[in-house]
Amino acid sequence: MSYSRRDFARLLAVSGATAIVPPAMWRNGAPGLDDFDLASTPVTPAPPRPAETYWQDVRGQFLVPRDLHFFNAANLCPTSLPAIQAVERNIQKFDADPSPEVRTALMNERERARRMLAAAYRVTPDEIVITRNTTESNNFVSSGLDLEAGDEVLVWADNHPSNLDAWRVKAQRFGFTVVTAPTPDRHPGPDGYVELFATRMTPRTRLVAVTHVSSNSGDLLPVKEICALARSRGALSLVDGAQSFGVLDTDLTATGCDFYSGSMHKWPCGPKETGMLFIRKGVETRLSPSIVGLYGGQVGVSRTFEANGQRDDASLAAVTAALELQSTIGRAAVEARARELAAAMIDGVRKLPGVTLWTNPAPTHSAAIVIFQPGALDPRRLAAALRDKDRITCTARGGAHNPGLRLAPHIYNTMDEVDGVVAAIRKYLVNGV
């Protein structure tokens, strides 16, 4: 059930949920509950051609105020209101009765989340581990494989540190070699990316580690083809799905990867410190657990790889609420909406004077991340101005590789917000920061 603003105010008053929305937010002219525009009815499945009013209703499932325009999904997403409610409800339930029976009920809800993840990604519950985040998931693989001197791991240079630096650190310890596939200046096309990895594989390659969508360029990589290449050469494959998990409608069975990682705090809009690791059935015997303890899952690989001791059962159980929201909307509709917003943003910024678009706009080359250089403006000063003066949240990128702004729209954004951020950037390009 969705709360109305009145219901939510009552929740804050009687349940101790002020930790969710701090009292300081209601003082000194800060936004009040009406500014949150919370939904009064549950979200319904997206129609074949959703009107903008439908997505405005989806926005009402988030606490982001109407005057705050959040385009930073690639870093951290707001937790959906149903998931917030579930966390709060679970905490109260357990702390009011911290008994084994209540904890068992929460752990059973974790199993329901596992089944939902498996259904969403077209795999089996036996292959799903609910972790803390993408970093932990990637490290389970880099720490768990039995690699030694003479073995090689082929890693993309544009991987996140948890799927790049972690391999290098462990190579120093265990003696295997990390081979790096370079980052191209521009998307070379699907065949170009496959060739990038194919030419660097050798008979000693034991695993290929690659990112599904780059947070540094917006590039969408042909992971199905790269995973097929690895398998044809006798190597395993690890796909870092931090920027695809929860936004791209991904069939992991069809992708053919051996491992896939993701974080609930990004695009799935779920509880913090929850994530996923997929381990393809048949390869789990090649992976040793990094942590040995109690309270593992009930099926498959979760029995071994979730046995990490006491965890936040309230948050783990609330994963179901976040998944249910996206499932109700429809995962194909979630992807289509994120792509629609990104395409509109690309169309808008590429028309601005002096802008250099780094993200390739082709649907086969990118997804929901847009990176561009805003003329001669300092990206960090521009991002600060957008934040402080226009209430627009995005990421500034420095350095030589794709400097500029990164904007990552998601289902809680509207087309009016996209138009607004383009207009704000145009203003600064003309008048300066």
VEXKOLPA-921200 format. One record per residue (C-alpha): residue number from 1; residue in one letter; x, y negated, z. Coordinates in nm, 4 decimals, always signed. Layout:
# residues N
(site NUM; 'A'; (X; Y; Z))
...
***
This chain:
# residues 433
(site 1; 'M'; (+0.0000; +0.0000; +0.0000))
(site 2; 'S'; (+0.1246; -0.3505; -0.0824))
(site 3; 'Y'; (+0.1097; -0.6209; +0.1793))
(site 4; 'S'; (-0.0522; -0.9548; +0.1157))
(site 5; 'R'; (+0.1220; -1.2635; +0.2515))
(site 6; 'R'; (-0.1141; -1.2560; +0.5508))
(site 7; 'D'; (-0.0408; -0.8878; +0.6161))
(site 8; 'F'; (+0.3313; -0.9501; +0.5907))
(site 9; 'A'; (+0.3107; -1.2418; +0.8320))
(site 10; 'R'; (+0.1315; -1.0137; +1.0747))
(site 11; 'L'; (+0.4039; -0.7518; +1.0285))
(site 12; 'L'; (+0.6670; -1.0086; +1.1156))
(site 13; 'A'; (+0.4761; -1.1153; +1.4211))
(site 14; 'V'; (+0.4089; -0.7765; +1.5774))
(site 15; 'S'; (+0.6691; -0.5292; +1.4525))
(site 16; 'G'; (+1.0023; -0.6930; +1.5163))
(site 17; 'A'; (+1.0640; -0.7156; +1.1417))
(site 18; 'T'; (+1.2171; -1.0598; +1.1729))
(site 19; 'A'; (+1.5461; -0.8855; +1.1038))
(site 20; 'I'; (+1.4176; -0.8457; +0.7481))
(site 21; 'V'; (+1.3327; -1.2132; +0.7040))
(site 22; 'P'; (+1.5313; -1.4207; +0.9571))
(site 23; 'P'; (+1.3443; -1.6952; +1.1465))
(site 24; 'A'; (+1.5993; -1.9506; +1.0254))
(site 25; 'M'; (+1.4489; -1.9166; +0.6799))
(site 26; 'W'; (+1.1257; -2.0748; +0.7988))
(site 27; 'R'; (+1.2925; -2.3863; +0.9441))
(site 28; 'N'; (+1.4420; -2.7062; +0.8092))
(site 29; 'G'; (+1.2446; -2.7047; +0.4859))
(site 30; 'A'; (+1.3449; -2.3503; +0.3920))
(site 31; 'P'; (+1.0907; -2.1386; +0.2023))
(site 32; 'G'; (+0.7843; -2.0150; +0.3850))
(site 33; 'L'; (+0.5910; -1.6948; +0.3264))
(site 34; 'D'; (+0.3874; -1.8497; +0.0458))
(site 35; 'D'; (+0.7100; -1.9069; -0.1461))
(site 36; 'F'; (+0.7623; -1.5335; -0.1656))
(site 37; 'D'; (+0.4416; -1.4813; -0.3671))
(site 38; 'L'; (+0.4080; -1.1260; -0.2394))
(site 39; 'A'; (+0.1842; -0.8849; -0.4277))
(site 40; 'S'; (-0.1624; -0.8266; -0.2870))
(site 41; 'T'; (-0.2249; -0.5103; -0.4905))
(site 42; 'P'; (-0.0069; -0.2121; -0.5799))
(site 43; 'V'; (+0.1802; -0.2061; -0.9084))
(site 44; 'T'; (+0.0100; -0.0070; -1.1844))
(site 45; 'P'; (+0.1743; +0.1770; -1.4761))
(site 46; 'A'; (+0.3015; -0.0564; -1.7455))
(site 47; 'P'; (+0.0726; -0.0682; -2.0504))
(site 48; 'P'; (+0.2216; -0.0037; -2.3946))
(site 49; 'R'; (+0.2784; -0.3782; -2.4481))
(site 50; 'P'; (+0.2911; -0.5389; -2.1022))
(site 51; 'A'; (+0.1897; -0.9044; -2.0886))
(site 52; 'E'; (+0.4079; -1.1461; -1.8957))
(site 53; 'T'; (+0.1439; -1.1485; -1.6207))
(site 54; 'Y'; (+0.2185; -0.7815; -1.5580))
(site 55; 'W'; (+0.5835; -0.8574; -1.4870))
(site 56; 'Q'; (+0.4828; -1.1479; -1.2643))
(site 57; 'D'; (+0.2919; -0.8928; -1.0577))
(site 58; 'V'; (+0.6044; -0.6754; -1.0451))
(site 59; 'R'; (+0.7977; -0.9779; -0.9210))
(site 60; 'G'; (+0.5493; -0.9914; -0.6349))
(site 61; 'Q'; (+0.7004; -0.6657; -0.5088))
(site 62; 'F'; (+1.0193; -0.8508; -0.4099))
(site 63; 'L'; (+1.0983; -1.1075; -0.1404))
(site 64; 'V'; (+1.2946; -1.3296; -0.3795))
(site 65; 'P'; (+1.1221; -1.6720; -0.3557))
(site 66; 'R'; (+0.9642; -1.8131; -0.6690))
(site 67; 'D'; (+1.2172; -2.0965; -0.6873))
(site 68; 'L'; (+1.5193; -1.8650; -0.6627))
(site 69; 'H'; (+1.6222; -1.7173; -0.9979))
(site 70; 'F'; (+1.8333; -1.4094; -0.9368))
(site 71; 'F'; (+2.0352; -1.2787; -1.2331))
(site 72; 'N'; (+2.2936; -1.0673; -1.0537))
(site 73; 'A'; (+2.1621; -0.7119; -1.0759))
(site 74; 'A'; (+2.5041; -0.5884; -1.1889))
(site 75; 'N'; (+2.6346; -0.6682; -0.8411))
(site 76; 'L'; (+2.3451; -0.6257; -0.5992))
(site 77; 'C'; (+1.9677; -0.6154; -0.6361))
(site 78; 'P'; (+1.7035; -0.7218; -0.3869))
(site 79; 'T'; (+1.5397; -0.4242; -0.2215))
(site 80; 'S'; (+1.1795; -0.3829; -0.3312))
(site 81; 'L'; (+0.9127; -0.4616; -0.0742))
(site 82; 'P'; (+0.7822; -0.1013; -0.0663))
(site 83; 'A'; (+1.1332; +0.0183; +0.0209))
(site 84; 'I'; (+1.1721; -0.2520; +0.2876))
(site 85; 'Q'; (+0.8403; -0.1463; +0.4386))
(site 86; 'A'; (+0.9456; +0.2184; +0.4315))
(site 87; 'V'; (+1.2780; +0.1471; +0.6061))
(site 88; 'E'; (+1.1036; -0.0569; +0.8756))
(site 89; 'R'; (+0.8325; +0.2051; +0.9194))
(site 90; 'N'; (+1.0866; +0.4861; +0.9447))
(site 91; 'I'; (+1.3020; +0.2983; +1.1968))
(site 92; 'Q'; (+1.0016; +0.2296; +1.4187))
(site 93; 'K'; (+0.8790; +0.5870; +1.3918))
(site 94; 'F'; (+1.2124; +0.7366; +1.4949))
(site 95; 'D'; (+1.3071; +0.4839; +1.7631))
(site 96; 'A'; (+0.9640; +0.5162; +1.9215))
(site 97; 'D'; (+1.0092; +0.8937; +1.9311))
(site 98; 'P'; (+1.3735; +0.9952; +1.8655))
(site 99; 'S'; (+1.2878; +1.3615; +1.8682))
(site 100; 'P'; (+1.4142; +1.6451; +1.6483))
(site 101; 'E'; (+1.0649; +1.6721; +1.4999))
(site 102; 'V'; (+1.0580; +1.3128; +1.3801))
(site 103; 'R'; (+1.4107; +1.3388; +1.2437))
(site 104; 'T'; (+1.3174; +1.6567; +1.0602))
(site 105; 'A'; (+1.0273; +1.4723; +0.8990))
(site 106; 'L'; (+1.2663; +1.2007; +0.7782))
(site 107; 'M'; (+1.5083; +1.4601; +0.6453))
(site 108; 'N'; (+1.2222; +1.6281; +0.4601))
(site 109; 'E'; (+1.1499; +1.2918; +0.2973))
(site 110; 'R'; (+1.5125; +1.2835; +0.1863))
(site 111; 'E'; (+1.4458; +1.6126; +0.0090))
(site 112; 'R'; (+1.1483; +1.4564; -0.1659))
(site 113; 'A'; (+1.3800; +1.1775; -0.2840))
(site 114; 'R'; (+1.6143; +1.4433; -0.4215))
(site 115; 'R'; (+1.3309; +1.6033; -0.6158))
(site 116; 'M'; (+1.2266; +1.2637; -0.7520))
(site 117; 'L'; (+1.5828; +1.1845; -0.8621))
(site 118; 'A'; (+1.6106; +1.5218; -1.0298))
(site 119; 'A'; (+1.2828; +1.4710; -1.2174))
(site 120; 'A'; (+1.3796; +1.1179; -1.3241))
(site 121; 'Y'; (+1.7153; +1.2312; -1.4632))
(site 122; 'R'; (+1.5939; +1.5649; -1.6064))
(site 123; 'V'; (+1.8090; +1.7880; -1.3883))
(site 124; 'T'; (+1.7423; +2.0165; -1.0901))
(site 125; 'P'; (+1.7373; +1.9224; -0.7193))
(site 126; 'D'; (+2.0194; +2.1745; -0.6694))
(site 127; 'E'; (+2.2470; +1.9372; -0.8670))
(site 128; 'I'; (+2.1760; +1.6160; -0.6704))
(site 129; 'V'; (+2.3775; +1.4792; -0.3790))
(site 130; 'I'; (+2.2462; +1.1670; -0.2034))
(site 131; 'T'; (+2.5571; +0.9682; -0.1159))
(site 132; 'R'; (+2.6218; +0.6182; +0.0185))
(site 133; 'N'; (+2.7046; +0.4519; -0.3137))
(site 134; 'T'; (+2.8850; +0.4903; -0.6482))
(site 135; 'T'; (+3.2247; +0.4540; -0.4810))
(site 136; 'E'; (+3.1674; +0.7486; -0.2492))
(site 137; 'S'; (+3.0266; +0.9539; -0.5362))
(site 138; 'N'; (+3.3301; +0.8883; -0.7588))
(site 139; 'N'; (+3.5676; +0.9632; -0.4741))
(site 140; 'F'; (+3.3970; +1.2944; -0.4022))
(site 141; 'V'; (+3.5099; +1.3932; -0.7511))
(site 142; 'S'; (+3.8617; +1.2464; -0.7464))
(site 143; 'S'; (+3.9271; +1.3906; -0.4001))
(site 144; 'G'; (+3.7557; +1.7232; -0.4589))
(site 145; 'L'; (+3.9093; +1.8500; -0.7822))
(site 146; 'D'; (+4.2092; +2.0784; -0.7523))
(site 147; 'L'; (+4.4640; +1.8920; -0.9646))
(site 148; 'E'; (+4.8397; +1.9315; -0.9621))
(site 149; 'A'; (+5.1617; +1.8347; -1.1384))
(site 150; 'G'; (+5.1245; +1.8735; -1.5141))
(site 151; 'D'; (+4.7511; +1.7995; -1.5126))
(site 152; 'E'; (+4.6206; +1.4790; -1.6710))
(site 153; 'V'; (+4.3105; +1.2703; -1.6018))
(site 154; 'L'; (+4.2048; +1.0332; -1.8793))
(site 155; 'V'; (+4.0509; +0.7199; -1.7327))
(site 156; 'W'; (+3.9128; +0.4139; -1.9079))
(site 157; 'A'; (+4.1037; +0.0975; -1.8128))
(site 158; 'D'; (+3.7751; -0.0934; -1.7728))
(site 159; 'N'; (+3.6394; +0.1444; -1.5099))
(site 160; 'H'; (+3.5450; +0.0116; -1.1681))
(site 161; 'P'; (+3.8303; +0.0470; -0.9136))
(site 162; 'S'; (+3.6493; +0.3392; -0.7476))
(site 163; 'N'; (+3.6777; +0.5247; -1.0787))
(site 164; 'L'; (+4.0212; +0.3899; -1.1742))
(site 165; 'D'; (+4.2412; +0.2949; -0.8806))
(site 166; 'A'; (+4.1199; +0.5928; -0.6774))
(site 167; 'W'; (+4.2579; +0.8289; -0.9415))
(site 168; 'R'; (+4.5926; +0.6482; -0.9369))
(site 169; 'V'; (+4.6199; +0.6671; -0.5585))
(site 170; 'K'; (+4.5425; +1.0379; -0.5588))
(site 171; 'A'; (+4.7787; +1.1024; -0.8488))
(site 172; 'Q'; (+5.0615; +0.9688; -0.6332))
(site 173; 'R'; (+4.9646; +1.2108; -0.3592))
(site 174; 'F'; (+4.8968; +1.5266; -0.5602))
(site 175; 'G'; (+5.1323; +1.4822; -0.8541))
(site 176; 'F'; (+4.8938; +1.4822; -1.1489))
(site 177; 'T'; (+4.9111; +1.2100; -1.4159))
(site 178; 'V'; (+4.6590; +0.9365; -1.4944))
(site 179; 'V'; (+4.6377; +0.8412; -1.8627))
(site 180; 'T'; (+4.4580; +0.5164; -1.9361))
(site 181; 'A'; (+4.2434; +0.4457; -2.2399))
(site 182; 'P'; (+4.2716; +0.0701; -2.3133))
(site 183; 'T'; (+3.9910; -0.1831; -2.3077))
(site 184; 'P'; (+3.9080; -0.3105; -2.6588))
(site 185; 'D'; (+3.8646; -0.6832; -2.7149))
(site 186; 'R'; (+3.5247; -0.6197; -2.8711))
(site 187; 'H'; (+3.2885; -0.3224; -2.8837))
(site 188; 'P'; (+3.4454; -0.0984; -3.1526))
(site 189; 'G'; (+3.1183; +0.0834; -3.2186))
(site 190; 'P'; (+3.0234; +0.4281; -3.0839))
(site 191; 'D'; (+3.2660; +0.6084; -3.3149))
(site 192; 'G'; (+3.5418; +0.3663; -3.2194))
(site 193; 'Y'; (+3.4930; +0.4413; -2.8506))
(site 194; 'V'; (+3.4975; +0.8170; -2.9101))
(site 195; 'E'; (+3.8191; +0.7779; -3.1082))
(site 196; 'L'; (+3.9659; +0.5682; -2.8257))
(site 197; 'F'; (+3.9417; +0.8700; -2.5958))
(site 198; 'A'; (+4.0023; +1.1427; -2.8534))
(site 199; 'T'; (+4.3446; +1.0105; -2.9484))
(site 200; 'R'; (+4.4588; +1.0107; -2.5841))
(site 201; 'M'; (+4.3469; +1.3599; -2.4885))
(site 202; 'T'; (+4.6045; +1.6374; -2.4728))
(site 203; 'P'; (+4.5928; +2.0083; -2.3828))
(site 204; 'R'; (+4.6747; +1.8966; -2.0271))
(site 205; 'T'; (+4.3636; +1.6736; -1.9913))
(site 206; 'R'; (+4.1486; +1.8124; -1.7120))
(site 207; 'L'; (+3.8893; +1.5354; -1.6815))
(site 208; 'V'; (+3.7708; +1.2237; -1.8658))
(site 209; 'A'; (+3.6376; +0.9443; -1.6420))
(site 210; 'V'; (+3.4352; +0.6752; -1.8156))
(site 211; 'T'; (+3.1872; +0.3983; -1.7388))
(site 212; 'H'; (+2.8376; +0.4168; -1.8890))
(site 213; 'V'; (+2.7916; +0.0378; -1.9085))
(site 214; 'S'; (+3.0793; -0.2010; -1.8444))
(site 215; 'S'; (+3.0205; -0.4742; -1.5873))
(site 216; 'N'; (+3.3068; -0.6692; -1.7474))
(site 217; 'S'; (+3.1772; -0.6849; -2.1049))
(site 218; 'G'; (+2.8266; -0.5413; -2.1073))
(site 219; 'D'; (+2.9463; -0.2667; -2.3453))
(site 220; 'L'; (+2.7263; +0.0426; -2.3590))
(site 221; 'L'; (+2.9502; +0.3430; -2.4190))
(site 222; 'P'; (+2.8501; +0.6568; -2.6153))
(site 223; 'V'; (+2.8807; +0.8797; -2.3104))
(site 224; 'K'; (+2.6965; +1.1725; -2.4683))
(site 225; 'E'; (+2.9559; +1.1903; -2.7443))
(site 226; 'I'; (+3.2484; +1.1322; -2.5071))
(site 227; 'C'; (+3.1262; +1.4070; -2.2741))
(site 228; 'A'; (+3.0858; +1.6425; -2.5710))
(site 229; 'L'; (+3.4412; +1.5591; -2.6747))
(site 230; 'A'; (+3.5711; +1.6396; -2.3257))
(site 231; 'R'; (+3.3848; +1.9698; -2.3155))
(site 232; 'S'; (+3.5125; +2.0684; -2.6611))
(site 233; 'R'; (+3.8664; +2.0188; -2.5313))
(site 234; 'G'; (+3.8072; +2.2157; -2.2120))
(site 235; 'A'; (+3.7919; +1.9081; -1.9861))
(site 236; 'L'; (+3.5334; +1.7909; -1.7337))
(site 237; 'S'; (+3.3605; +1.4525; -1.7564))
(site 238; 'L'; (+3.2685; +1.1925; -1.4949))
(site 239; 'V'; (+3.0321; +0.9108; -1.5911))
(site 240; 'D'; (+3.0216; +0.6063; -1.3643))
(site 241; 'G'; (+2.6555; +0.5063; -1.3873))
(site 242; 'A'; (+2.6656; +0.2038; -1.1585))
(site 243; 'Q'; (+2.5267; -0.0177; -1.4390))
(site 244; 'S'; (+2.2866; +0.2368; -1.5888))
(site 245; 'F'; (+2.1403; +0.4145; -1.2845))
(site 246; 'G'; (+1.7963; +0.2639; -1.2250))
(site 247; 'V'; (+1.7776; +0.0638; -1.5478))
(site 248; 'L'; (+1.8467; +0.2981; -1.8410))
(site 249; 'D'; (+1.6115; +0.5919; -1.8874))
(site 250; 'T'; (+1.8906; +0.8499; -1.8806))
(site 251; 'D'; (+1.8575; +1.2230; -1.9448))
(site 252; 'L'; (+2.1610; +1.3715; -1.7716))
(site 253; 'T'; (+2.1038; +1.7161; -1.9178))
(site 254; 'A'; (+2.1125; +1.5708; -2.2686))
(site 255; 'T'; (+2.4106; +1.3506; -2.1803))
(site 256; 'G'; (+2.6101; +1.6619; -2.1013))
(site 257; 'C'; (+2.8241; +1.5076; -1.8278))
(site 258; 'D'; (+2.9619; +1.7182; -1.5458))
(site 259; 'F'; (+2.9392; +1.4386; -1.2870))
(site 260; 'Y'; (+2.7360; +1.1164; -1.2777))
(site 261; 'S'; (+2.7420; +0.8524; -1.0035))
(site 262; 'G'; (+2.5187; +0.5611; -0.9088))
(site 263; 'S'; (+2.4133; +0.3225; -0.6297))
(site 264; 'M'; (+2.0597; +0.2615; -0.5064))
(site 265; 'H'; (+2.1470; -0.0964; -0.4040))
(site 266; 'K'; (+2.1856; -0.2026; -0.7666))
(site 267; 'W'; (+1.9280; -0.1480; -1.0419))
(site 268; 'P'; (+1.7063; +0.1019; -0.8515))
(site 269; 'C'; (+1.6349; -0.1790; -0.5974))
(site 270; 'G'; (+1.6570; +0.0663; -0.3122))
(site 271; 'P'; (+1.7912; +0.0747; +0.0433))
(site 272; 'K'; (+2.1527; -0.0221; +0.1012))
(site 273; 'E'; (+2.4130; +0.2491; +0.1548))
(site 274; 'T'; (+2.2294; +0.5057; -0.0528))
(site 275; 'G'; (+2.3502; +0.6432; -0.3838))
(site 276; 'M'; (+2.3590; +0.9527; -0.6010))
(site 277; 'L'; (+2.6080; +1.2035; -0.7319))
(site 278; 'F'; (+2.5007; +1.4534; -0.9963))
(site 279; 'I'; (+2.7099; +1.7717; -1.0130))
(site 280; 'R'; (+2.6231; +1.9900; -1.3097))
(site 281; 'K'; (+2.5335; +2.3434; -1.2142))
(site 282; 'G'; (+2.8309; +2.5699; -1.2756))
(site 283; 'V'; (+3.1062; +2.3185; -1.1996))
(site 284; 'E'; (+3.0403; +2.2844; -0.8259))
(site 285; 'T'; (+3.2836; +2.5657; -0.7545))
(site 286; 'R'; (+3.5654; +2.3490; -0.8920))
(site 287; 'L'; (+3.4942; +2.0749; -0.6369))
(site 288; 'S'; (+3.5928; +2.0957; -0.2702))
(site 289; 'P'; (+3.4122; +1.8807; -0.0114))
(site 290; 'S'; (+3.5973; +1.5709; +0.1080))
(site 291; 'I'; (+3.4112; +1.5769; +0.4400))
(site 292; 'V'; (+3.3065; +1.8868; +0.6318))
(site 293; 'G'; (+3.0349; +1.8445; +0.8920))
(site 294; 'L'; (+2.6679; +1.8924; +0.9717))
(site 295; 'Y'; (+2.3266; +1.7755; +0.8500))
(site 296; 'G'; (+2.3673; +1.8575; +0.4829))
(site 297; 'G'; (+2.0788; +1.8784; +0.2401))
(site 298; 'Q'; (+1.8510; +2.1758; +0.2033))
(site 299; 'V'; (+1.9267; +2.2899; -0.1514))
(site 300; 'G'; (+2.2155; +2.3454; -0.3901))
(site 301; 'V'; (+2.5240; +2.1286; -0.3730))
(site 302; 'S'; (+2.3654; +1.9001; -0.1129))
(site 303; 'R'; (+2.4215; +2.1680; +0.1504))
(site 304; 'T'; (+2.7974; +2.1167; +0.1152))
(site 305; 'F'; (+2.8425; +1.7601; -0.0085))
(site 306; 'E'; (+2.5868; +1.5886; +0.2175))
(site 307; 'A'; (+2.7143; +1.7464; +0.5375))
(site 308; 'N'; (+2.8667; +1.4161; +0.6495))
(site 309; 'G'; (+2.7336; +1.4034; +1.0044))
(site 310; 'Q'; (+2.4827; +1.1542; +1.1395))
(site 311; 'R'; (+2.3510; +0.9134; +0.8756))
(site 312; 'D'; (+2.0797; +0.6503; +0.8511))
(site 313; 'D'; (+1.7846; +0.8839; +0.8047))
(site 314; 'A'; (+1.5422; +0.5902; +0.7920))
(site 315; 'S'; (+1.7096; +0.4477; +0.4832))
(site 316; 'L'; (+1.7594; +0.7870; +0.3187))
(site 317; 'A'; (+1.3900; +0.8614; +0.3585))
(site 318; 'A'; (+1.2994; +0.5190; +0.2143))
(site 319; 'V'; (+1.4674; +0.6046; -0.1171))
(site 320; 'T'; (+1.1355; +0.7610; -0.2178))
(site 321; 'A'; (+0.9583; +0.4242; -0.1989))
(site 322; 'A'; (+1.2058; +0.2582; -0.4353))
(site 323; 'L'; (+1.1864; +0.5492; -0.6773))
(site 324; 'E'; (+0.8076; +0.5497; -0.6677))
(site 325; 'L'; (+0.7932; +0.1843; -0.7725))
(site 326; 'Q'; (+1.0048; +0.2436; -1.0835))
(site 327; 'S'; (+0.8294; +0.5713; -1.1551))
(site 328; 'T'; (+0.4903; +0.3994; -1.1408))
(site 329; 'I'; (+0.6016; +0.1246; -1.3775))
(site 330; 'G'; (+0.7570; +0.3901; -1.6030))
(site 331; 'R'; (+1.1302; +0.4360; -1.6518))
(site 332; 'A'; (+1.1098; +0.3721; -2.0241))
(site 333; 'A'; (+0.9195; +0.0507; -1.9484))
(site 334; 'V'; (+1.1841; -0.0558; -1.6938))
(site 335; 'E'; (+1.4575; -0.0135; -1.9527))
(site 336; 'A'; (+1.2564; -0.1871; -2.2237))
(site 337; 'R'; (+1.1878; -0.4854; -1.9964))
(site 338; 'A'; (+1.5510; -0.5258; -1.8888))
(site 339; 'R'; (+1.6603; -0.5083; -2.2514))
(site 340; 'E'; (+1.3899; -0.7552; -2.3548))
(site 341; 'L'; (+1.5081; -1.0092; -2.0972))
(site 342; 'A'; (+1.8741; -0.9605; -2.1922))
(site 343; 'A'; (+1.7927; -1.0003; -2.5631))
(site 344; 'A'; (+1.6036; -1.3234; -2.4941))
(site 345; 'M'; (+1.8967; -1.4519; -2.2900))
(site 346; 'I'; (+2.1445; -1.3642; -2.5641))
(site 347; 'D'; (+1.9238; -1.5345; -2.8221))
(site 348; 'G'; (+1.9108; -1.8465; -2.6066))
(site 349; 'V'; (+2.2756; -1.8844; -2.5036))
(site 350; 'R'; (+2.4237; -1.8016; -2.8450))
(site 351; 'K'; (+2.2460; -2.1123; -2.9810))
(site 352; 'L'; (+2.4107; -2.3395; -2.7247))
(site 353; 'P'; (+2.7015; -2.5593; -2.8414))
(site 354; 'G'; (+3.0458; -2.4106; -2.7847))
(site 355; 'V'; (+2.9275; -2.0836; -2.6293))
(site 356; 'T'; (+3.1247; -1.7662; -2.7039))
(site 357; 'L'; (+2.9182; -1.4517; -2.6548))
(site 358; 'W'; (+3.1297; -1.1595; -2.5345))
(site 359; 'T'; (+2.8474; -0.9034; -2.5106))
(site 360; 'N'; (+2.7560; -0.7309; -2.8356))
(site 361; 'P'; (+2.3802; -0.7825; -2.8876))
(site 362; 'A'; (+2.3174; -0.4571; -3.0783))
(site 363; 'P'; (+2.0920; -0.2210; -2.8756))
(site 364; 'T'; (+2.3394; +0.0630; -2.9328))
(site 365; 'H'; (+2.6239; -0.1498; -2.7982))
(site 366; 'S'; (+2.4806; -0.3121; -2.4825))
(site 367; 'A'; (+2.1952; -0.2885; -2.2332))
(site 368; 'A'; (+2.1031; -0.5443; -1.9645))
(site 369; 'I'; (+2.4280; -0.7308; -1.8931))
(site 370; 'V'; (+2.5074; -1.0568; -2.0754))
(site 371; 'I'; (+2.8542; -1.2172; -2.0579))
(site 372; 'F'; (+2.9543; -1.5359; -2.2353))
(site 373; 'Q'; (+3.1988; -1.8253; -2.2174))
(site 374; 'P'; (+3.0182; -2.1576; -2.1609))
(site 375; 'G'; (+3.2236; -2.3762; -2.3910))
(site 376; 'A'; (+3.4992; -2.5668; -2.2119))
(site 377; 'L'; (+3.3225; -2.5600; -1.8741))
(site 378; 'D'; (+3.4924; -2.4003; -1.5742))
(site 379; 'P'; (+3.2819; -2.0857; -1.5099))
(site 380; 'R'; (+3.3250; -2.1044; -1.1333))
(site 381; 'R'; (+3.2200; -2.4675; -1.1134))
(site 382; 'L'; (+2.9270; -2.3969; -1.3444))
(site 383; 'A'; (+2.8126; -2.0980; -1.1385))
(site 384; 'A'; (+2.8339; -2.3094; -0.8214))
(site 385; 'A'; (+2.6279; -2.5874; -0.9828))
(site 386; 'L'; (+2.3668; -2.3405; -1.1014))
(site 387; 'R'; (+2.3466; -2.1965; -0.7519))
(site 388; 'D'; (+2.3420; -2.5222; -0.5572))
(site 389; 'K'; (+2.1396; -2.7439; -0.7889))
(site 390; 'D'; (+1.9211; -2.5079; -0.9894))
(site 391; 'R'; (+1.8777; -2.2107; -0.7527))
(site 392; 'I'; (+2.0165; -1.9708; -1.0139))
(site 393; 'T'; (+2.2342; -1.6800; -0.8977))
(site 394; 'C'; (+2.4848; -1.5268; -1.1386))
(site 395; 'T'; (+2.8505; -1.4209; -1.1424))
(site 396; 'A'; (+3.1477; -1.6295; -1.2583))
(site 397; 'R'; (+3.4292; -1.4453; -1.4303))
(site 398; 'G'; (+3.7863; -1.5721; -1.4401))
(site 399; 'G'; (+4.0979; -1.4303; -1.6012))
(site 400; 'A'; (+4.1811; -1.3655; -1.9631))
(site 401; 'H'; (+3.9323; -1.0841; -2.0302))
(site 402; 'N'; (+3.5837; -1.2170; -2.1112))
(site 403; 'P'; (+3.5939; -1.5254; -1.8879))
(site 404; 'G'; (+3.2662; -1.7059; -1.8300))
(site 405; 'L'; (+2.9315; -1.6202; -1.6768))
(site 406; 'R'; (+2.7708; -1.2815; -1.6270))
(site 407; 'L'; (+2.3924; -1.2666; -1.6071))
(site 408; 'A'; (+2.2109; -0.9407; -1.5442))
(site 409; 'P'; (+1.8295; -0.9673; -1.5581))
(site 410; 'H'; (+1.5961; -0.7029; -1.4195))
(site 411; 'I'; (+1.2275; -0.6257; -1.3715))
(site 412; 'Y'; (+1.1813; -0.8947; -1.1049))
(site 413; 'N'; (+1.2776; -1.1676; -1.3540))
(site 414; 'T'; (+1.0386; -1.3474; -1.5889))
(site 415; 'M'; (+1.0758; -1.4981; -1.9346))
(site 416; 'D'; (+1.0222; -1.8419; -1.7820))
(site 417; 'E'; (+1.3319; -1.7821; -1.5691))
(site 418; 'V'; (+1.5336; -1.6835; -1.8739))
(site 419; 'D'; (+1.4250; -2.0032; -2.0483))
(site 420; 'G'; (+1.5124; -2.1968; -1.7335))
(site 421; 'V'; (+1.8672; -2.0651; -1.7045))
(site 422; 'V'; (+1.9333; -2.1341; -2.0728))
(site 423; 'A'; (+1.8020; -2.4902; -2.0301))
(site 424; 'A'; (+2.0173; -2.5419; -1.7201))
(site 425; 'I'; (+2.3326; -2.4245; -1.8987))
(site 426; 'R'; (+2.2507; -2.6503; -2.1941))
(site 427; 'K'; (+2.2216; -2.9425; -1.9509))
(site 428; 'Y'; (+2.5690; -2.8820; -1.8107))
(site 429; 'L'; (+2.7217; -2.8257; -2.1534))
(site 430; 'V'; (+2.5945; -3.1691; -2.2572))
(site 431; 'N'; (+2.6484; -3.3622; -1.9356))
(site 432; 'G'; (+2.9294; -3.1712; -1.7675))
(site 433; 'V'; (+2.9324; -3.0157; -1.4217))
***
